[in-house]
Amino acid sequence: MLVPLTTYMSFPKAPLKRFNDPSGCAPSPGAYDVNTSEISKGPVSFQKSQRFKKQKESQQNLSVDKDSTMPSSAKKAKTLRLKVRSFYYHLIRVLVQERGVQDKRIQDMENELEKMEAKLNVVVREKTSLSANNASLEKQLIDLTRTNELLKSKFSEDGNQKNIRMLSLELMKLRNKRETKMRSMMAKQEGMEMKLLVTQKNLEESQGKIAQLEGKLVSIEKEKIDEKSETEKLLEYIEEISCASDQVEKYKLDIAQLEEHVKEKNHEILILKQSIEENVILSKQVEDLNAKCELLEREKEDLLSRKTERDESLNAEMQNLKEKLILEKQEHERLQQKELQIESFLQQEKELSSSLQQKLFFYQEEMIKERTLFKEELKLALEELDLVQQKEEQTERLVKQLEEETKTTAEELKLLEEQLKEKEAEMEKNDAAHMQATLILQERYNSTVQNLGDVTAQFESYKALIISELEDLRLENSSLQEKVAKAEKRAEDVQHQILTTESTNQEYARMLVDLQNKSALKEVEIKEMTVSSLKKITDLQNQLKQQDEDFKKQLEEEELRKVGKENTVAELTEEVNKWRLLYEELYKKTKPFQLQLDAFEAEKQALLSEHGATQEQLNKIRDSYAELLGHQNLKQKIKHVVKLKDENSQLKSEVSKLRSQLAKKKQNERKLQEELNKVLGIKHFDPSKAFHHESKENFALKTPLKEGKK
């Protein structure tokens, strides 16, 4: 619409411009150096050169002029934009601070989990060591049972009965011999009177020997008393073993309770791991959103800066043209005003153009002389106006694009604000739940540590008691073996004494045969002596019988002890088998969790590699942005902006794809976790049921306790 104006108008000659003359805010090409010495910091950061420092005052003056020329609505819009931008900056800073606090909390929780895992490993190692100790104790018990069986075989009832029968037969033989000797004594009493003195001396010697035998009998009685005391000690030991078995049952119940606590803690650890993973995912999403916000804000700032620069350059050019047109005539000023009205009111362009053409026809006669002078200037002005029109069209297109982009960015920012608000609410809920869970875990952890300490102390004391009891049993077995050897020696001594008595009796018989004639007066004394000796022999026989009965009782008691020991060994073997089964079940249950942890680590590494790739892309964008600042032509800048938009759209599509893949992976993982929980029988923990469990401290037993052995 402006072309017919210039065909009938003449303008003064415009000054010629070179390509390297400064035509705007930026210096001419070749008049500055880009600094590349310092290293850029942060994602999408770039090094600004020193080329804009000299012209800051001119830019400030231009901005002041522009602000004075801008309308009030534009100023309000600009202030609103600045306020919104500052508000978003503040929001982003707050979110970054909250994210740092959450990262610290997550790191603390991860450290606590590592400590818990280390303590669980220590407990498992202690269990393995205790199982090894139980195996060694079982071997020792097997050795003791073998030794007891050997002792049984040595001191069986058949051997004792055979010895008693042999002794009874020998006693019958001795009685028969004595009867024959008494008869011979009655026949030879007359010849014994001369040898009474000798016999008296021999009798005194025999009395001394009898006293020695009585002393030996007293020592045997003392040994019997000692054996009775030892039997009483053994009975007390059996009672202690029964008490120990009751304690073992109590420990079993405590261990079952501890296993339940361990299962609950494992379940809580899994819940915490899931919450930590969710927090990590949320933190990653927040990081992505922050990065996107930063990119959008930077793009917005770049576009605004470009728009301001273009507006300033266009305004400068328009001011130059206005100054040239003011020099021509006042009528041309009217036409400029009408042109401005035409630009503002596009509907009245035709009417204004017709009126201007009429006015131009009126002024043709006056301007014929000046036309020849201003033809060249008109050509230049036409070219400049064409360029201005093209630039205005480009600016209008850019303004439309920027308005559309600002609308889209505003909508995206609104969506991001809503998402941020929702996520802040979710994070607050998660923080509250997380704090409650951490408090519960700390309380339970302290209780479990105390229980584990008590159990380990009790188990160590029980272990020491068992070792001391085994040593006592070994000592008792060795003492019993020594006593058996002593009893055998004593039996041999008794047999030797019986043989010696028989030999002495034979000698006495011979002496009596010689002294029968002289022993008539002393037959009564001899009869009394024989009666006393018979009484002593019967007493000795009774003592031997009592000793045999005592030995039988001791053997029976030892058999009962062996039976009790065998029962305890069987119970211990059953406990060991139970522990083995429990350990295998725990290993089977923990194996899939280890596989899951390995899978999570692989996913984490993949995400880290993706993060590295995104960092590289951001570095590329930073370099391209720095190159963009070094461009000398607006067309190249526009092309670069288009490329950046394409790259941003591609990155957004890739991000959406990755999010969909992550969502699918999460769904698959949840399905697998639910299937594993169904297979293993694990139920999810409801926070609403916290501190509402049934009391487990004094619960009724399913089976009554066993009575202790008395």
KOLTITI-803324 format. One record per residue (C-alpha): x, y, z. Coordinates in Angstrom, 2 decimals. Layout:
N
       px       py       pz
        X        Y        Z
...
//
This chain:
710
       px       py       pz
     0.00     0.00     0.00
     3.00     2.29     0.46
     4.41     1.86    -3.09
     2.31     4.57    -4.84
     3.40     7.11    -2.20
     7.02     6.93    -3.16
     6.44     7.07    -6.93
     5.15    10.67    -6.76
     7.37    11.99    -3.93
    10.95    13.20    -3.76
    13.22    12.84    -0.73
    16.64    14.23     0.14
    19.63    12.06    -0.62
    20.25     9.55     2.18
    23.80     9.00     3.44
    25.54     5.89     2.19
    26.16     3.08     4.71
    28.76     0.40     4.70
    28.24    -3.14     6.00
    30.70    -2.59     8.84
    29.21     0.72    10.06
    27.54     0.38    13.49
    23.83     0.42    12.75
    22.38    -0.71    16.07
    23.21    -1.64    19.65
    25.73    -4.28    18.66
    29.19    -3.25    17.40
    30.21    -3.80    13.82
    31.74    -7.16    12.84
    35.47    -7.33    13.37
    35.38    -4.72    16.18
    35.30    -7.24    19.05
    36.92   -10.51    20.14
    35.03   -13.45    21.62
    36.65   -14.66    24.87
    37.14   -18.46    24.91
    39.71   -18.73    27.73
    37.36   -19.35    30.66
    35.48   -22.65    30.96
    31.70   -22.55    31.06
    29.98   -23.79    34.17
    26.65   -25.57    34.54
    24.30   -27.05    31.99
    23.61   -24.88    28.92
    25.91   -22.16    30.28
    27.92   -20.00    27.90
    30.65   -17.38    28.05
    29.45   -13.91    27.23
    31.95   -11.81    25.33
    33.02    -8.25    26.08
    31.39    -6.78    22.98
    28.31    -5.31    24.70
    30.08    -3.52    27.54
    30.99    -0.29    25.76
    27.50     0.50    24.56
    25.59    -0.06    27.79
    24.90     3.65    28.27
    23.52     3.99    24.75
    21.32     0.96    25.30
    20.07     2.39    28.58
    19.25     5.70    26.88
    17.44     3.91    24.09
    15.51     1.81    26.59
    14.52     4.99    28.46
    13.32     6.57    25.23
    11.51     3.41    24.37
     9.87     3.24    27.78
     8.78     6.84    27.40
     7.32     6.08    23.96
     5.69     2.78    25.05
     2.00     2.91    26.04
     0.79     2.23    29.59
    -0.71    -1.19    28.66
     2.68    -2.39    27.35
     4.34    -1.17    30.57
     1.77    -3.07    32.65
     2.28    -6.20    30.57
     6.04    -5.88    30.96
     5.76    -5.43    34.76
     3.43    -8.43    34.94
     5.92   -10.50    32.96
     8.73    -9.44    35.27
     6.64   -10.28    38.32
     5.68   -13.68    36.91
     9.31   -14.36    36.01
    10.51   -13.40    39.52
     7.75   -15.54    41.02
     8.83   -18.56    38.93
    12.47   -17.93    39.84
    11.50   -17.93    43.52
     9.45   -21.12    43.07
    12.34   -22.85    41.29
    14.77   -21.85    44.05
    12.41   -23.15    46.75
    11.97   -26.41    44.84
    15.73   -26.79    44.41
    16.23   -26.23    48.17
    13.52   -28.79    48.99
    15.08   -31.21    46.58
    18.47   -30.82    48.28
    16.87   -31.50    51.68
    15.11   -34.57    50.28
    18.37   -35.81    48.73
    20.06   -35.50    52.12
    17.21   -37.42    53.77
    17.40   -40.12    51.12
    21.16   -40.42    51.62
    20.66   -40.72    55.39
    18.05   -43.43    54.86
    20.36   -45.28    52.48
    23.15   -45.15    55.08
    20.75   -46.50    57.73
    19.69   -49.30    55.38
    23.32   -50.21    54.76
    23.89   -50.36    58.53
    20.82   -52.58    58.98
    22.02   -54.90    56.21
    25.47   -55.12    57.85
    23.88   -56.00    61.19
    21.70   -58.64    59.54
    24.80   -60.13    57.92
    26.48   -60.25    61.35
    23.43   -62.05    62.79
    23.50   -64.57    59.92
    27.18   -65.19    60.55
    26.49   -65.75    64.25
    23.78   -68.25    63.29
    26.21   -70.16    61.08
    28.82   -70.21    63.86
    26.21   -71.45    66.34
    25.15   -74.21    63.94
    28.81   -75.26    63.65
    29.10   -75.31    67.44
    25.96   -77.45    67.65
    27.47   -79.89    65.16
    30.66   -80.16    67.24
    28.58   -80.71    70.40
    26.65   -83.45    68.62
    29.92   -85.18    67.73
    31.04   -84.97    71.36
    27.74   -86.46    72.54
    28.13   -89.33    70.06
    31.62   -90.05    71.44
    30.27   -90.02    75.00
    27.48   -92.43    74.08
    30.05   -94.79    72.59
    32.16   -94.69    75.75
    29.06   -95.35    77.88
    28.16   -98.34    75.72
    31.68   -99.73    76.18
    31.33   -99.30    79.93
    27.97  -101.07    79.77
    29.50  -103.94    77.87
    32.27  -104.21    80.46
    30.01  -104.08    83.48
    26.99  -106.00    82.34
    24.73  -107.91    84.68
    25.73  -111.29    83.27
    29.36  -110.84    84.28
    28.38  -109.77    87.79
    26.03  -112.75    88.19
    28.75  -115.15    87.00
    31.19  -113.71    89.52
    28.61  -114.03    92.30
    27.91  -117.65    91.36
    31.63  -118.47    91.33
    32.07  -116.86    94.71
    29.07  -118.75    96.14
    30.47  -122.07    94.83
    33.84  -121.30    96.33
    32.18  -120.45    99.64
    30.32  -123.79    99.62
    33.58  -125.57    98.94
    35.22  -123.71   101.80
    32.37  -124.63   104.13
    32.70  -128.31   103.23
    36.42  -128.17   103.75
    35.94  -126.48   107.11
    33.51  -129.14   108.24
    36.03  -131.83   107.32
    38.74  -129.90   109.08
    36.60  -129.45   112.18
    36.12  -133.18   112.30
    39.87  -133.65   111.96
    40.37  -130.99   114.62
    38.17  -132.87   117.06
    40.31  -135.92   116.43
    43.59  -134.10   116.85
    42.82  -131.86   119.84
    45.06  -133.87   122.11
    48.16  -133.18   120.07
    47.47  -129.46   119.95
    48.14  -128.59   123.57
    51.90  -128.33   123.08
    51.44  -125.99   120.19
    48.93  -123.62   121.85
    51.56  -120.98   122.52
    52.56  -120.98   118.89
    48.96  -120.92   117.85
    48.27  -118.02   120.24
    51.04  -116.04   118.59
    49.65  -116.94   115.20
    46.20  -115.92   116.40
    47.52  -112.56   117.53
    49.02  -112.11   114.07
    45.73  -113.17   112.50
    43.89  -110.69   114.75
    46.19  -107.95   113.44
    45.39  -109.00   109.90
    41.68  -109.00   110.74
    42.05  -105.46   112.09
    43.68  -104.50   108.81
    40.75  -106.09   106.95
    38.32  -104.17   109.15
    40.16  -100.95   108.27
    39.86  -101.85   104.61
    36.14  -102.47   105.11
    35.81   -99.05   106.73
    37.55   -97.49   103.73
    35.18   -99.42   101.43
    32.23   -98.05   103.41
    33.62   -94.52   103.02
    33.93   -95.09    99.29
    30.31   -96.25    99.26
    29.31   -93.03   101.03
    31.27   -91.03    98.43
    29.53   -92.94    95.66
    26.16   -92.14    97.24
    27.09   -88.44    97.34
    28.13   -88.67    93.70
    24.80   -90.28    92.82
    23.04   -87.41    94.59
    25.15   -84.96    92.57
    24.20   -86.82    89.40
    20.51   -86.53    90.33
    20.98   -82.79    90.88
    22.74   -82.60    87.50
    19.78   -84.39    85.87
    17.44   -81.82    87.43
    19.66   -79.01    86.09
    19.53   -80.64    82.63
    15.71   -80.69    82.82
    15.74   -77.00    83.79
    18.11   -76.34    80.89
    15.71   -78.13    78.52
    12.90   -75.87    79.76
    15.13   -72.87    79.12
    15.88   -74.24    75.64
    12.14   -74.36    74.92
    11.81   -70.78    76.13
    14.70   -69.79    73.88
    12.95   -71.53    70.99
     9.85   -69.42    71.58
    12.01   -66.27    71.83
    13.77   -67.22    68.59
    10.40   -67.70    66.84
     9.31   -64.26    68.02
    12.60   -62.78    66.82
    12.12   -64.43    63.43
     8.68   -62.85    63.19
    10.25   -59.47    64.06
    12.93   -60.05    61.42
    10.26   -60.86    58.81
     8.35   -57.70    59.71
    11.53   -55.67    59.48
    12.41   -57.17    56.12
     8.92   -56.24    54.90
     9.36   -52.70    56.24
    12.79   -52.50    54.58
    11.18   -53.48    51.26
     8.53   -50.79    51.74
    11.24   -48.24    52.51
    13.20   -49.29    49.44
    10.07   -48.85    47.31
     9.46   -45.41    48.85
    13.11   -44.49    48.25
    12.82   -45.58    44.63
     9.64   -43.54    44.24
    11.40   -40.54    45.79
    14.32   -41.03    43.40
    11.92   -41.15    40.45
    10.12   -38.04    41.72
    13.44   -36.25    42.21
    14.43   -37.18    38.66
    11.10   -35.90    37.35
    11.58   -32.69    39.35
    15.06   -32.34    37.88
    13.68   -32.83    34.38
    10.94   -30.28    35.03
    13.46   -27.83    36.48
    15.70   -28.30    33.44
    12.74   -27.79    31.11
    11.68   -24.69    33.03
    15.19   -23.32    32.86
    15.37   -24.05    29.13
    11.98   -22.44    28.54
    12.91   -19.41    30.61
    16.20   -19.05    28.81
    14.49   -19.40    25.43
    11.92   -16.88    26.55
    14.63   -14.49    27.70
    16.51   -14.98    24.44
    13.39   -14.35    22.39
    12.52   -11.29    24.48
    16.05    -9.96    24.14
    15.94   -10.56    20.39
    12.55    -8.93    20.17
    13.78    -5.92    22.13
    16.90    -5.67    19.96
    14.83    -5.91    16.79
    12.33    -3.39    18.11
    15.14    -1.04    19.01
    16.77    -1.42    15.60
    13.44    -0.91    13.82
    12.63     2.08    16.00
    16.03     3.60    15.24
    15.52     3.11    11.53
    12.02     4.54    11.74
    13.31     7.57    13.61
    15.92     8.17    10.91
    13.26     7.96     8.23
    11.02    10.28    10.21
    13.80    12.85    10.50
    14.35    12.70     6.73
    10.64    13.07     6.03
    10.27    15.97     8.50
    12.84    17.91     6.46
    10.73    17.51     3.29
     7.44    19.09     4.21
     4.61    19.28     6.75
     2.33    17.59     4.26
     4.62    14.60     4.28
     4.26    14.58     8.09
     0.49    14.43     7.62
     1.01    11.53     5.28
     3.24     9.84     7.88
     0.52    10.32    10.46
    -1.96     8.84     8.04
     0.45     5.96     7.42
     0.60     5.36    11.16
    -3.18     5.44    11.25
    -3.17     3.02     8.31
    -0.86     0.67    10.23
    -3.11     0.87    13.29
    -6.39     0.75    11.40
    -6.08    -1.68     8.49
    -9.75    -1.46     7.58
    -9.48     2.21     6.49
    -6.46     1.72     4.23
    -8.36     1.98     0.96
   -10.08     5.25     1.87
    -6.83     6.76     3.10
    -4.95     5.61    -0.02
    -7.58     7.21    -2.31
    -7.41    10.51    -0.39
    -3.62    10.44    -0.51
    -3.68     9.80    -4.26
    -5.98    12.81    -4.76
    -3.67    14.96    -2.68
    -0.70    13.68    -4.66
    -2.42    14.62    -7.94
    -2.90    18.13    -6.56
     0.74    18.41    -5.64
     2.11    16.93    -8.91
     2.30    20.30   -10.65
     4.26    21.82    -7.79
     6.70    18.91    -7.48
     7.64    18.47   -11.20
    10.76    20.61   -10.84
    11.94    18.72    -7.76
    11.17    15.27    -9.22
    14.37    15.20   -11.29
    16.44    15.94    -8.21
    14.81    13.33    -6.02
    14.47    10.41    -8.46
    17.62     8.74    -7.22
    16.62     9.38    -3.60
    13.17     7.94    -4.34
    14.71     4.77    -5.69
    16.84     4.43    -2.59
    13.84     5.23    -0.37
    11.73     2.68    -2.25
    14.33     0.04    -1.70
    14.63     0.99     1.95
    10.85     0.99     2.34
    10.65    -2.43     0.72
    13.24    -3.66     3.15
    11.33    -2.03     6.00
     8.11    -3.65     4.84
     9.80    -7.02     4.64
    11.29    -6.48     8.07
     7.91    -5.40     9.42
     6.28    -8.49     7.95
     9.01   -10.65     9.44
     8.59    -8.89    12.77
     4.83    -9.42    12.64
     5.36   -13.10    11.90
     7.89   -13.36    14.69
     5.54   -11.48    17.02
     2.73   -13.89    16.17
     5.03   -16.85    16.67
     6.25   -15.39    19.94
     2.68   -14.76    21.08
     1.75   -18.33    20.24
     4.87   -19.60    21.98
     4.16   -17.41    25.01
     0.62   -18.78    25.10
     1.88   -22.35    24.89
     4.58   -21.63    27.47
     2.00   -19.97    29.73
    -0.24   -23.03    29.43
     2.72   -25.32    30.05
     3.75   -23.21    33.03
     0.22   -23.41    34.41
     0.29   -27.17    33.98
     3.72   -27.29    35.58
     2.47   -25.15    38.48
    -0.46   -27.50    39.01
     1.86   -30.51    38.77
     4.30   -28.86    41.16
     1.51   -28.12    43.63
     0.28   -31.71    43.40
     3.80   -33.04    43.77
     4.45   -30.70    46.71
     1.34   -32.08    48.41
     2.44   -35.62    47.58
     5.95   -34.89    48.83
     4.56   -33.48    52.08
     2.43   -36.60    52.52
     5.40   -38.81    51.67
     7.60   -36.84    54.07
     5.06   -37.25    56.87
     4.67   -40.97    56.17
     8.42   -41.28    55.80
     9.05   -39.58    59.15
     6.48   -41.83    60.85
     8.04   -44.90    59.24
    11.54   -43.79    60.28
    10.41   -43.26    63.89
     8.74   -46.68    63.94
    11.81   -48.27    62.40
    14.12   -46.59    64.89
    12.01   -47.81    67.82
    11.80   -51.32    66.44
    15.46   -51.27    65.55
    16.41   -50.29    69.10
    14.14   -53.01    70.53
    15.56   -55.62    68.14
    19.12   -54.60    69.00
    18.34   -55.00    72.71
    16.61   -58.34    72.11
    19.50   -59.56    69.96
    21.98   -58.53    72.64
    19.97   -60.36    75.31
    19.57   -63.43    73.13
    23.27   -63.51    72.23
    24.23   -63.14    75.90
    21.80   -65.89    76.91
    22.99   -68.11    74.11
    26.63   -67.59    75.06
    25.83   -68.40    78.69
    23.90   -71.48    77.57
    26.80   -72.47    75.33
    29.27   -72.06    78.22
    26.98   -74.15    80.46
    26.78   -76.92    77.85
    30.56   -76.93    77.41
    31.08   -77.05    81.19
    28.49   -79.82    81.49
    30.21   -81.82    78.76
    33.54   -81.40    80.51
    31.91   -82.50    83.78
    30.46   -85.54    82.03
    33.86   -86.40    80.65
    35.41   -86.05    84.09
    32.62   -88.17    85.58
    33.15   -90.85    82.95
    36.87   -90.86    83.64
    36.19   -91.00    87.41
    33.71   -93.86    86.88
    36.27   -95.73    84.82
    38.82   -95.20    87.58
    36.31   -96.37    90.18
    35.51   -99.45    88.14
    39.21  -100.21    87.88
    39.54   -99.70    91.63
    36.55  -101.98    92.25
    38.11  -104.65    90.05
    41.36  -104.30    91.97
    39.43  -104.51    95.23
    37.67  -107.67    94.07
    41.03  -109.15    93.17
    42.37  -108.13    96.58
    39.37  -109.76    98.25
    39.99  -112.93    96.26
    43.65  -112.84    97.30
    42.58  -112.29   100.87
    40.21  -115.26   100.63
    43.04  -117.40    99.26
    45.34  -116.22   102.01
    42.64  -117.02   104.56
    42.25  -120.44   103.03
    46.00  -121.02   103.22
    46.06  -119.80   106.80
    43.10  -122.04   107.60
    44.97  -124.97   106.13
    47.98  -124.09   108.22
    45.71  -123.71   111.21
    44.23  -127.12   110.47
    47.66  -128.64   110.40
    48.55  -126.88   113.60
    45.29  -128.03   115.16
    46.00  -131.62   114.05
    49.31  -131.34   115.84
    47.78  -129.70   118.90
    44.54  -131.70   119.26
    45.88  -133.46   122.31
    46.74  -130.16   124.02
    43.71  -128.09   122.92
    41.02  -129.91   124.87
    40.90  -127.15   127.44
    40.66  -124.48   124.83
    38.05  -126.00   122.51
    35.47  -123.61   123.79
    37.70  -120.66   122.93
    38.40  -122.14   119.51
    34.66  -122.67   118.92
    34.02  -119.06   119.84
    36.77  -117.97   117.48
    35.28  -120.09   114.68
    31.81  -118.64   115.31
    33.23  -115.10   115.20
    35.14  -115.88   112.02
    31.98  -117.34   110.47
    30.09  -114.20   111.44
    32.78  -112.06   109.86
    32.68  -114.17   106.70
    28.90  -113.83   106.52
    29.28  -110.09   107.08
    31.81  -109.94   104.27
    29.44  -111.88   102.02
    26.60  -109.54   102.89
    28.84  -106.56   102.19
    29.80  -108.05    98.82
    26.13  -108.58    98.01
    25.35  -105.00    99.00
    28.22  -103.77    96.84
    26.88  -105.82    93.93
    23.42  -104.35    94.44
    24.89  -100.85    94.65
    26.82  -101.44    91.42
    23.62  -102.63    89.76
    21.79   -99.52    90.93
    24.60   -97.31    89.64
    24.50   -99.10    86.29
    20.72   -98.60    86.10
    21.13   -94.93    86.95
    23.82   -94.60    84.29
    21.50   -96.25    81.78
    18.76   -93.77    82.71
    21.23   -90.92    82.28
    22.25   -92.27    78.91
    18.60   -92.47    77.86
    18.09   -88.84    78.98
    21.22   -87.79    77.12
    20.05   -89.60    74.01
    16.71   -87.80    74.26
    18.48   -84.45    74.62
    20.68   -85.31    71.65
    17.58   -86.18    69.58
    15.94   -82.88    70.59
    19.09   -80.97    69.68
    19.26   -82.72    66.30
    15.61   -81.81    65.67
    16.36   -78.19    66.56
    19.36   -78.18    64.25
    17.23   -79.56    61.41
    14.59   -76.90    62.08
    17.22   -74.16    61.97
    18.62   -75.57    58.74
    15.17   -75.61    57.15
    14.51   -72.06    58.32
    17.85   -70.90    56.97
    17.16   -72.54    53.60
    13.71   -70.94    53.46
    15.19   -67.55    54.28
    17.83   -68.02    51.59
    15.16   -68.97    49.05
    13.08   -65.95    50.02
    15.99   -63.51    49.84
    17.33   -64.81    46.52
    14.64   -63.13    44.32
    15.12   -59.88    46.24
    18.81   -60.00    45.42
    17.89   -60.47    41.76
    15.53   -57.50    42.00
    18.26   -55.38    43.55
    20.62   -56.34    40.71
    17.91   -55.37    38.19
    17.39   -52.03    39.98
    21.11   -51.36    39.88
    21.19   -52.11    36.14
    18.26   -49.72    35.60
    20.02   -47.11    37.68
    23.16   -47.41    35.58
    21.08   -47.17    32.39
    19.39   -44.01    33.69
    22.78   -42.57    34.62
    24.04   -43.28    31.11
    20.91   -41.58    29.71
    21.58   -38.66    32.03
    25.13   -38.47    30.63
    23.74   -38.46    27.08
    21.33   -35.65    27.98
    24.23   -33.75    29.54
    26.18   -34.10    26.31
    23.17   -32.85    24.35
    22.89   -29.89    26.71
    26.58   -29.13    26.18
    25.98   -29.23    22.41
    23.05   -26.84    22.81
    25.25   -24.58    24.94
    27.93   -24.52    22.23
    25.36   -23.83    19.55
    23.91   -21.06    21.71
    27.35   -19.50    22.06
    27.78   -19.73    18.29
    24.38   -18.12    17.88
    25.55   -15.15    19.95
    28.54   -14.86    17.60
    26.37   -14.74    14.44
    26.40   -11.53    12.43
    23.18   -11.86    10.47
    19.55   -12.05    11.60
    18.69   -14.72     9.04
    21.25   -17.11    10.51
    19.86   -16.41    13.97
    16.33   -17.17    12.82
    17.48   -20.40    11.19
    19.32   -21.36    14.35
    16.20   -20.66    16.43
    14.20   -22.90    14.10
    16.82   -25.64    14.51
    16.68   -25.25    18.27
    12.89   -25.56    18.18
    13.16   -28.73    16.11
    15.72   -30.15    18.50
    13.50   -29.22    21.46
    10.53   -30.96    19.84
    12.67   -34.06    19.21
    13.91   -34.02    22.79
    10.34   -33.66    24.06
     9.24   -36.63    21.97
    12.20   -38.65    23.27
    11.34   -37.66    26.84
     7.72   -38.74    26.33
     8.92   -42.05    24.91
    11.27   -42.58    27.84
     8.49   -41.73    30.29
     6.18   -44.24    28.63
     8.95   -46.85    28.79
     9.53   -46.07    32.45
     5.81   -46.34    33.16
     5.72   -49.73    31.42
     8.77   -50.88    33.37
     7.19   -49.75    36.63
     3.98   -51.60    35.81
     5.95   -54.76    34.97
     7.97   -54.43    38.16
     4.84   -53.95    40.23
     3.23   -56.98    38.63
     6.36   -59.06    39.29
     6.49   -57.77    42.87
     2.83   -58.67    43.43
     3.41   -62.14    42.00
     6.46   -62.61    44.21
     4.50   -61.44    47.24
     1.72   -63.91    46.37
     4.23   -66.75    45.94
     6.14   -65.91    49.14
     3.01   -65.06    51.12
     4.19   -61.52    51.90
     1.52   -58.92    52.57
     1.95   -55.17    52.15
     2.08   -53.14    55.32
    -0.87   -50.79    55.88
     0.14   -47.56    57.71
    -3.40   -47.37    59.11
    -2.76   -50.61    61.06
     0.39   -49.27    62.72
     0.43   -49.57    66.53
    -2.82   -51.60    66.37
    -1.38   -55.13    66.30
    -2.38   -57.83    68.73
    -0.24   -57.93    71.85
     2.54   -60.48    71.42
     4.27   -60.23    74.79
     2.02   -62.39    77.01
     0.10   -64.40    74.44
    -1.45   -67.80    75.25
     0.59   -70.80    74.19
    -0.87   -73.25    71.67
     0.69   -76.24    73.46
     1.31   -76.47    77.24
     4.84   -76.45    78.56
     6.57   -79.74    79.32
     7.18   -80.73    82.93
    10.79   -80.73    84.05
    12.58   -83.95    84.85
    12.78   -84.51    88.60
//
